[in-house]
Amino acid sequence: MNIAKFVENLTVSGRYHFTTHEAAKALNISIVAARTAIRRLRKKGAIATPHRGFHVVVPPEYRSLACLPPEQFIPYLMEHLSLNYYVSLLSAAEFHGAAHQRPQVFQVVVALNRPRIRCGKVRIQFVARHNISKIPTLTKNTPRGYILVSSAEATAFDLVGYVHYCGGFDNVTTVLVELAESLKGEELARVASLSPVPWAQRLGYLLEMAGARALTEPLAKHVANPKFLRQ
């Protein structure tokens, strides 16, 4: 079996990612030989390498992208790297139907800073958040499985907390106008304890600016709680 047949067998089984080590083992060749074979397929545009040693199969419909769309391989890359993650910021807002324009980069939250990924025309930006394991997430389906996305309320807090990643306050306010339909005031107050108090204050102000004053009452009670004012 050659590398092309190995890749074909993967796609027949519904899998569109693999590692160099998996290819070497399946083909019974050395790692060096596997890298050479993979490089040949990559030059043809049949596969892409978003991370060293981790490869994705690029079907014909994505050849112009020169990579798989990020939501179709990020879960598997994060598993490969043994990293907790969730999609957030403008990318999560898009999953919640609140992106007035498609983000230019795919934004993923992880526990520690990581360099950006460039794979063909795909750009992936990592944002660090130390309490990532506490942030509420939802499972969203993709053509290749599922992906973890921050809840609408957690997305709202990340948008105001990392506003410099989101095009500034004007852009965040525009996104919040659309996201407000998916937000629940009591859930906002519950999630608020996971973020600094200034984030809650900022979110309340921007929601009012976005015409969603009803959502801000539970947040106002949270901010007024002496327990949180001491933070």
Rosetta silent file (secondary structure, phi, psi, omega in degrees, C-alpha in Angstrom):
SEQUENCE: MNIAKFVENLTVSGRYHFTTHEAAKALNISIVAARTAIRRLRKKGAIATPHRGFHVVVPPEYRSLACLPPEQFIPYLMEHLSLNYYVSLLSAAEFHGAAHQRPQVFQVVVALNRPRIRCGKVRIQFVARHNISKIPTLTKNTPRGYILVSSAEATAFDLVGYVHYCGGFDNVTTVLVELAESLKGEELARVASLSPVPWAQRLGYLLEMAGARALTEPLAKHVANPKFLRQ
SCORE:     score description
SCORE:     0.000 S_00000001
   1 L     0.000  133.083  177.792    0.000    0.000    0.000 S_00000001
   2 L   -99.502  178.167 -175.130    1.302    3.461   -0.913 S_00000001
   3 H   -64.222  -36.618  179.860    0.528    6.806    0.718 S_00000001
   4 H   -63.493  -41.340  178.824   -2.241    7.659   -1.779 S_00000001
   5 H   -68.921  -37.706  176.515   -4.041    4.399   -1.001 S_00000001
   6 H   -58.800  -45.864  179.845   -3.572    4.976    2.723 S_00000001
   7 H   -66.342  -41.076  178.321   -5.231    8.388    2.418 S_00000001
   8 H   -60.175  -43.721  179.362   -8.016    6.979    0.255 S_00000001
   9 H   -61.912  -36.826  177.735   -8.745    4.299    2.852 S_00000001
  10 H   -60.710  -49.954 -176.109   -8.955    6.977    5.541 S_00000001
  11 H   -66.630  -33.855  176.686  -11.537    9.002    3.662 S_00000001
  12 H   -61.262  -33.878  179.103  -13.595    5.926    2.842 S_00000001
  13 L   -84.826   -0.163  177.959  -13.862    5.325    6.584 S_00000001
  14 L    88.938   12.578 -179.010  -14.890    8.961    7.098 S_00000001
  15 L  -107.938  135.602 -176.220  -11.614   10.145    8.589 S_00000001
  16 L  -125.220   26.972  176.525   -9.789   13.188    7.225 S_00000001
  17 E  -145.926  155.319  176.914   -6.777   13.493    9.530 S_00000001
  18 E  -164.816  164.496  177.594   -3.727   11.408   10.388 S_00000001
  19 E  -108.078  162.944  177.506   -0.278   11.694   11.908 S_00000001
  20 H   -59.799  -41.053 -179.319    3.103   10.973   10.379 S_00000001
  21 H   -63.717  -39.819  178.139    3.561    8.090   12.805 S_00000001
  22 H   -63.447  -41.410  179.013    0.239    6.544   11.775 S_00000001
  23 H   -64.775  -43.669 -179.754    1.207    6.711    8.117 S_00000001
  24 H   -61.466  -41.986 -179.467    4.622    5.186    8.782 S_00000001
  25 H   -67.115  -44.815 -178.521    3.093    2.328   10.750 S_00000001
  26 H   -64.941  -34.929 -177.919    0.360    1.634    8.176 S_00000001
  27 H   -92.170   -5.981 -179.056    2.850    1.661    5.293 S_00000001
  28 L    57.398   48.198  178.380    5.537   -0.181    7.259 S_00000001
  29 L  -130.748  171.913  179.365    8.138    2.439    6.438 S_00000001
  30 L   -74.973  164.469  176.914   10.392    4.741    8.440 S_00000001
  31 H   -60.656  -41.407  179.876    9.325    8.152    9.712 S_00000001
  32 H   -61.895  -43.962  178.888   11.730    9.775    7.253 S_00000001
  33 H   -66.127  -37.397  178.492   10.234    7.827    4.342 S_00000001
  34 H   -64.073  -41.903  178.727    6.713    8.687    5.526 S_00000001
  35 H   -61.857  -39.281  179.277    7.573   12.393    5.607 S_00000001
  36 H   -64.584  -44.437 -179.933    8.891   12.177    2.050 S_00000001
  37 H   -64.836  -41.468  179.365    5.729   10.443    0.833 S_00000001
  38 H   -64.642  -39.607 -179.708    3.509   12.952    2.655 S_00000001
  39 H   -60.665  -38.739  179.249    5.480   15.843    1.167 S_00000001
  40 H   -63.230  -43.662  178.789    4.757   14.566   -2.354 S_00000001
  41 H   -67.794  -35.107  179.586    1.012   14.481   -1.681 S_00000001
  42 H   -64.802  -38.523  178.781    1.140   17.898   -0.056 S_00000001
  43 H   -64.581  -27.015  177.477    2.736   19.376   -3.180 S_00000001
  44 L   -82.788   -8.096 -179.971   -0.217   18.013   -5.166 S_00000001
  45 L    84.846    6.900 -176.771   -2.640   19.729   -2.782 S_00000001
  46 L   -79.098  -24.998  176.977   -4.173   16.452   -1.642 S_00000001
  47 E  -137.226  163.624  176.435   -3.183   16.940    1.999 S_00000001
  48 E  -137.291  160.827 -176.118   -2.175   19.844    4.231 S_00000001
  49 E  -126.543   90.762  179.435   -0.173   20.063    7.441 S_00000001
  50 E   -72.265  -19.859  178.132   -1.620   22.523    9.990 S_00000001
  51 E  -148.704  144.867 -177.627    0.823   21.310   12.655 S_00000001
  52 L   -53.898  124.459  178.380    4.098   19.411   12.450 S_00000001
  53 L    85.874   -4.140 -179.187    3.351   15.704   12.339 S_00000001
  54 E  -124.448  125.060 -172.317   -0.429   16.237   11.979 S_00000001
  55 E  -127.415  153.130  176.759   -2.005   16.207    8.535 S_00000001
  56 E  -125.160  145.819  175.875   -5.454   16.663    7.020 S_00000001
  57 E   -83.724  134.845 -178.287   -6.876   15.324    3.791 S_00000001
  58 L  -109.137  101.639  179.017   -8.083   18.086    1.473 S_00000001
  59 L   -68.929  163.276 -175.100  -11.026   16.932   -0.671 S_00000001
  60 H   -52.601  -36.395 -176.213  -11.570   18.601   -4.066 S_00000001
  61 H   -68.476  -14.057  179.163  -14.202   21.036   -2.769 S_00000001
  62 H  -113.680   11.771 -178.215  -11.611   22.585   -0.420 S_00000001
  63 L   -62.446  -34.416  178.894   -8.605   22.653   -2.755 S_00000001
  64 L   -66.676  -24.357  177.275   -8.998   26.419   -3.238 S_00000001
  65 L   -82.737  -21.803 -178.505   -8.686   26.750    0.546 S_00000001
  66 L    60.937   26.612  178.269   -5.576   24.499    0.492 S_00000001
  67 L  -173.927  165.189  167.939   -6.692   23.039    3.836 S_00000001
  68 L   -73.674  151.105  170.516   -9.741   21.671    5.579 S_00000001
  69 L   -57.068  143.236 -172.328  -11.942   24.334    7.213 S_00000001
  70 H   -58.742  -35.990 -178.924  -10.682   24.740   10.785 S_00000001
  71 H   -65.531  -15.394 -178.709  -13.855   23.517   12.491 S_00000001
  72 H   -89.482  -10.674  178.411  -13.381   20.198   10.712 S_00000001
  73 L  -131.852  -15.153 -178.840   -9.969   19.413   12.187 S_00000001
  74 H   -55.190  -44.413  179.366   -9.419   21.534   15.322 S_00000001
  75 H   -56.759  -38.820 -177.726  -11.041   18.941   17.655 S_00000001
  76 H   -76.496  -34.181  175.782   -8.686   16.249   16.380 S_00000001
  77 H   -66.860  -42.312  179.058   -5.631   18.488   16.501 S_00000001
  78 H   -64.349  -37.720  175.420   -6.441   19.466   20.099 S_00000001
  79 H   -64.774  -42.425  178.704   -6.830   15.790   20.966 S_00000001
  80 H   -60.354  -37.547 -178.354   -3.507   15.049   19.281 S_00000001
  81 L   -89.880   -1.192 -178.536   -1.857   17.796   21.359 S_00000001
  82 L    56.348   48.583 -178.256   -3.722   16.777   24.554 S_00000001
  83 L  -118.307  135.999  167.887   -5.112   20.299   24.982 S_00000001
  84 L   -72.769  146.277 -177.322   -8.384   21.507   26.430 S_00000001
  85 L  -156.880  165.822  160.003  -10.031   23.991   24.098 S_00000001
  86 E  -158.021  149.356  175.779  -13.197   25.680   23.009 S_00000001
  87 E   -76.454  135.258 -177.712  -14.093   27.866   20.050 S_00000001
  88 L  -147.547 -167.219  178.271  -14.908   31.388   21.200 S_00000001
  89 H    55.172 -136.780 -173.953  -14.989   35.113   20.392 S_00000001
  90 H   -66.145  -30.571  178.844  -16.098   35.971   16.853 S_00000001
  91 H   -68.178  -40.460  176.668  -15.906   32.343   15.705 S_00000001
  92 H   -67.564  -40.284  178.195  -18.255   31.232   18.478 S_00000001
  93 H   -57.216  -37.831  177.688  -20.557   34.161   17.733 S_00000001
  94 H   -63.673  -42.081  176.705  -20.800   32.860   14.179 S_00000001
  95 H   -60.358  -32.353  179.631  -21.847   29.428   15.467 S_00000001
  96 L   -87.928    8.650  177.114  -24.566   31.209   17.476 S_00000001
  97 L    76.223   24.213 -173.867  -25.735   33.041   14.363 S_00000001
  98 L  -121.264   26.174  177.303  -24.370   36.388   15.502 S_00000001
  99 L  -106.286  112.149 -178.517  -21.544   37.188   13.105 S_00000001
 100 L   -71.860  -16.653  171.835  -22.543   39.950   10.713 S_00000001
 101 L  -148.719  148.242 -175.831  -19.481   39.049    8.661 S_00000001
 102 L   -65.526  128.649  179.159  -17.343   35.933    8.591 S_00000001
 103 L   -60.622  145.464  179.786  -14.273   36.288   10.869 S_00000001
 104 L   -76.433  -23.015  176.948  -10.956   36.387    9.047 S_00000001
 105 L  -126.944  152.824  176.888   -9.381   34.075   11.634 S_00000001
 106 E   -93.736  122.566 -170.120  -10.760   31.094   13.525 S_00000001
 107 E  -105.698  125.105 -175.910  -10.465   31.821   17.243 S_00000001
 108 E  -126.723  131.450  176.874   -9.797   29.062   19.785 S_00000001
 109 E   -93.297  133.605  176.159   -9.343   29.434   23.535 S_00000001
 110 E  -134.203  174.854 -175.374   -6.711   27.268   25.250 S_00000001
 111 L   -74.872  -33.862 -177.228   -5.098   27.316   28.690 S_00000001
 112 L  -129.364  154.534 -179.653   -1.735   28.738   27.589 S_00000001
 113 L   -58.813  141.055  175.954   -0.603   30.973   24.756 S_00000001
 114 L  -137.787  150.216  177.070    0.174   29.240   21.472 S_00000001
 115 L   -67.674  155.493  177.021    1.418   30.609   18.139 S_00000001
 116 L   -63.173  158.566  174.798   -1.049   31.089   15.321 S_00000001
 117 E  -112.519  134.984  171.611   -1.557   28.383   12.737 S_00000001
 118 E  -120.785  124.610  179.768   -1.467   29.030    9.007 S_00000001
 119 E  -139.643  100.999 -173.176   -2.673   26.262    6.731 S_00000001
 120 L    60.848 -125.964  178.342   -3.310   27.365    3.170 S_00000001
 121 L   -91.025    0.182 -179.583   -5.850   30.184    3.471 S_00000001
 122 E   -82.799  133.807  176.439   -6.913   29.047    6.956 S_00000001
 123 E  -124.974  127.278 -179.439   -5.801   31.195    9.901 S_00000001
 124 E  -122.369  127.737 -178.750   -6.229   30.014   13.482 S_00000001
 125 E  -114.040  131.699  178.969   -5.652   32.288   16.464 S_00000001
 126 E  -104.067  136.602  178.763   -5.249   30.964   20.008 S_00000001
 127 E  -121.857  131.561 -175.975   -6.318   32.978   23.046 S_00000001
 128 E   -88.824  134.666  173.184   -5.211   31.960   26.547 S_00000001
 129 L  -142.168  120.480 -169.741   -7.657   31.643   29.436 S_00000001
 130 L   -69.159  -31.260 -176.981   -6.460   30.006   32.647 S_00000001
 131 L  -100.516   36.865 -175.571   -9.870   28.747   33.877 S_00000001
 132 H   -53.208  -35.994 -176.010  -10.831   27.205   30.553 S_00000001
 133 H   -68.382  -16.099 -178.902  -12.148   24.012   32.172 S_00000001
 134 H   -93.922  -12.338 -174.670  -14.864   25.978   34.010 S_00000001
 135 L   -76.183  128.713 -179.713  -16.264   27.801   31.000 S_00000001
 136 L   -68.318  135.517 -178.886  -19.622   26.402   29.801 S_00000001
 137 E  -129.818  163.587  175.065  -19.537   24.991   26.292 S_00000001
 138 E  -122.778  154.824  175.641  -21.905   23.451   23.778 S_00000001
 139 E   -97.207  122.874  179.036  -21.303   20.682   21.274 S_00000001
 140 E  -114.017  138.524  179.293  -21.850   21.739   17.683 S_00000001
 141 E   -77.795  145.433  172.976  -21.972   19.357   14.745 S_00000001
 142 E  -131.192  168.799  177.609  -19.593   19.700   11.792 S_00000001
 143 L   -61.455  -16.020 -178.679  -19.265   17.654    8.583 S_00000001
 144 L  -114.773   13.334 -179.966  -16.406   15.738   10.275 S_00000001
 145 E   140.475 -125.641  179.569  -17.856   15.236   13.755 S_00000001
 146 E  -143.248  164.331 -177.699  -18.397   17.787   16.479 S_00000001
 147 E  -142.768  148.909  179.685  -16.619   20.746   18.057 S_00000001
 148 E   -89.399  128.338 -178.092  -16.793   22.486   21.437 S_00000001
 149 E  -127.907  138.857  177.714  -18.066   26.072   21.333 S_00000001
 150 E   -60.410  145.437  176.888  -18.502   28.465   24.248 S_00000001
 151 L   -59.732  164.768 -179.110  -22.122   28.998   25.291 S_00000001
 152 H   -57.988  -41.720 -178.317  -23.764   32.196   24.107 S_00000001
 153 H   -68.537  -42.703  177.797  -23.308   33.767   27.549 S_00000001
 154 H   -65.216  -35.596  176.787  -19.661   32.711   27.837 S_00000001
 155 H   -61.833  -41.891  179.597  -19.092   34.021   24.323 S_00000001
 156 H   -59.924  -42.957  179.335  -20.482   37.421   25.357 S_00000001
 157 H   -67.308  -40.903  178.495  -18.026   37.635   28.255 S_00000001
 158 H   -64.280  -36.975  179.660  -15.082   36.597   26.098 S_00000001
 159 H   -59.955  -42.852 -178.318  -16.023   39.208   23.504 S_00000001
 160 H   -82.778  -24.076  179.589  -15.834   42.031   26.039 S_00000001
 161 H   -79.342  -30.070 -179.113  -12.857   40.552   27.883 S_00000001
 162 L  -121.228   46.725 -173.131  -10.744   40.108   24.771 S_00000001
 163 H   -59.822  -27.168 -179.528  -12.123   43.021   22.790 S_00000001
 164 H   -69.457  -15.236  175.163   -8.707   43.671   21.193 S_00000001
 165 H   -90.745   -3.149 -167.927   -9.065   40.334   19.385 S_00000001
 166 L  -122.496   19.882  175.822  -12.499   41.282   18.084 S_00000001
 167 L    83.635   12.962  176.708  -12.088   44.496   16.141 S_00000001
 168 L    92.964  173.296 -174.250  -12.755   46.921   18.988 S_00000001
 169 H   -64.305  -37.174 -179.217  -15.812   47.972   20.965 S_00000001
 170 H   -62.026  -43.386  179.836  -17.860   49.091   17.971 S_00000001
 171 H   -68.165  -41.062  178.689  -17.563   45.690   16.333 S_00000001
 172 H   -62.055  -41.277  178.604  -18.256   43.845   19.603 S_00000001
 173 H   -61.444  -41.485  178.274  -21.386   45.942   20.154 S_00000001
 174 H   -61.244  -42.306  179.205  -22.602   45.082   16.654 S_00000001
 175 H   -67.061  -39.857 -179.564  -22.086   41.371   17.349 S_00000001
 176 H   -63.738  -31.552  176.788  -23.836   41.644   20.731 S_00000001
 177 H   -56.467  -43.427 -179.760  -26.918   43.112   19.043 S_00000001
 178 H   -79.141  -36.419 -178.565  -27.302   39.806   17.170 S_00000001
 179 H   -70.044  -25.677 -175.589  -26.086   37.593   20.018 S_00000001
 180 H   -54.985  -31.599  179.959  -28.584   39.135   22.466 S_00000001
 181 H   -63.074  -23.761 -178.197  -31.357   36.967   21.020 S_00000001
 182 H   -98.828   -2.768 -175.142  -29.549   33.880   22.323 S_00000001
 183 L   -91.961  148.544  173.622  -28.690   35.276   25.776 S_00000001
 184 L  -122.075  130.013 -174.777  -30.481   34.675   29.076 S_00000001
 185 H   -58.119  -45.179 -178.337  -30.077   37.221   31.854 S_00000001
 186 H   -66.236  -35.589  178.319  -29.892   34.727   34.727 S_00000001
 187 H   -70.379  -35.369  174.793  -27.329   32.632   32.876 S_00000001
 188 H   -58.989  -43.671 -179.918  -25.249   35.750   32.235 S_00000001
 189 H   -64.922  -37.457 -179.905  -25.217   36.407   35.980 S_00000001
 190 H   -68.112  -42.978 -178.833  -24.197   32.816   36.694 S_00000001
 191 H   -71.679  -23.151 -176.082  -21.366   32.854   34.164 S_00000001
 192 H   -57.556  -32.096 -177.690  -20.222   36.280   35.405 S_00000001
 193 L   -65.794  -12.869 -179.357  -18.509   34.737   38.438 S_00000001
 194 L   -88.361   -4.501 -175.760  -16.009   33.086   36.052 S_00000001
 195 L  -129.478  161.160  176.891  -14.712   36.440   34.803 S_00000001
 196 L   -60.343  147.672 -179.771  -13.347   39.651   36.341 S_00000001
 197 H   -55.192  -41.255  178.876  -15.990   42.119   37.577 S_00000001
 198 H   -56.869  -29.077  177.053  -14.925   44.792   35.025 S_00000001
 199 H   -65.037  -41.977  179.313  -15.944   42.378   32.263 S_00000001
 200 H   -65.169  -41.204  178.145  -19.463   42.190   33.706 S_00000001
 201 H   -62.228  -44.340 -179.469  -19.613   45.968   33.997 S_00000001
 202 H   -65.176  -42.923 -179.427  -18.420   46.369   30.427 S_00000001
 203 H   -64.074  -42.918  178.596  -20.841   43.747   29.128 S_00000001
 204 H   -58.620  -44.033 -179.584  -23.765   45.363   30.916 S_00000001
 205 H   -63.304  -45.937 -177.633  -22.918   48.729   29.400 S_00000001
 206 H   -69.200  -32.826  176.454  -22.538   47.349   25.874 S_00000001
 207 H   -66.131  -37.918  175.002  -25.771   45.349   26.133 S_00000001
 208 H   -63.356  -42.377  177.544  -27.575   48.540   27.056 S_00000001
 209 H   -62.101  -30.743 -179.240  -25.975   50.226   24.073 S_00000001
 210 L   -84.438    1.411  178.115  -27.188   47.282   21.975 S_00000001
 211 L    81.968   22.091 -179.043  -30.764   47.799   23.164 S_00000001
 212 L  -115.746   51.237 -175.919  -30.870   44.707   25.404 S_00000001
 213 H   -58.672  -34.172 -177.265  -31.440   46.437   28.751 S_00000001
 214 H   -60.021  -28.216 -178.889  -33.613   43.574   30.068 S_00000001
 215 H   -77.145  -15.646 -171.768  -30.573   41.296   30.072 S_00000001
 216 H   -87.169  -15.848 -176.146  -28.542   43.630   32.249 S_00000001
 217 H   -61.442  -48.954  176.850  -30.628   43.519   35.454 S_00000001
 218 H   -61.284  -35.279  177.935  -29.227   40.173   36.727 S_00000001
 219 H   -64.967  -40.326 -179.996  -25.734   41.382   35.802 S_00000001
 220 H   -61.976  -39.547  177.592  -26.238   44.583   37.775 S_00000001
 221 H   -65.066  -38.822  178.130  -27.157   42.550   40.862 S_00000001
 222 H   -62.266  -47.706 -177.699  -24.036   40.448   40.396 S_00000001
 223 H   -64.720  -32.801 -178.294  -21.800   43.498   40.125 S_00000001
 224 H   -78.714  -10.452 -179.429  -23.406   45.079   43.207 S_00000001
 225 L   -66.143  121.339 -178.744  -22.745   42.011   45.347 S_00000001
 226 H   -53.402  -31.036  179.661  -20.141   43.008   47.986 S_00000001
 227 H   -57.829  -41.436 -176.849  -18.497   39.605   47.539 S_00000001
 228 H   -86.247  -26.403  177.361  -17.531   40.501   43.970 S_00000001
 229 H   -65.547  -23.373  179.176  -16.790   44.148   44.632 S_00000001
 230 L   -81.250   -7.551 -177.879  -13.916   42.961   46.847 S_00000001
 231 L   -67.344    0.000    0.000  -12.299   41.071   43.953 S_00000001
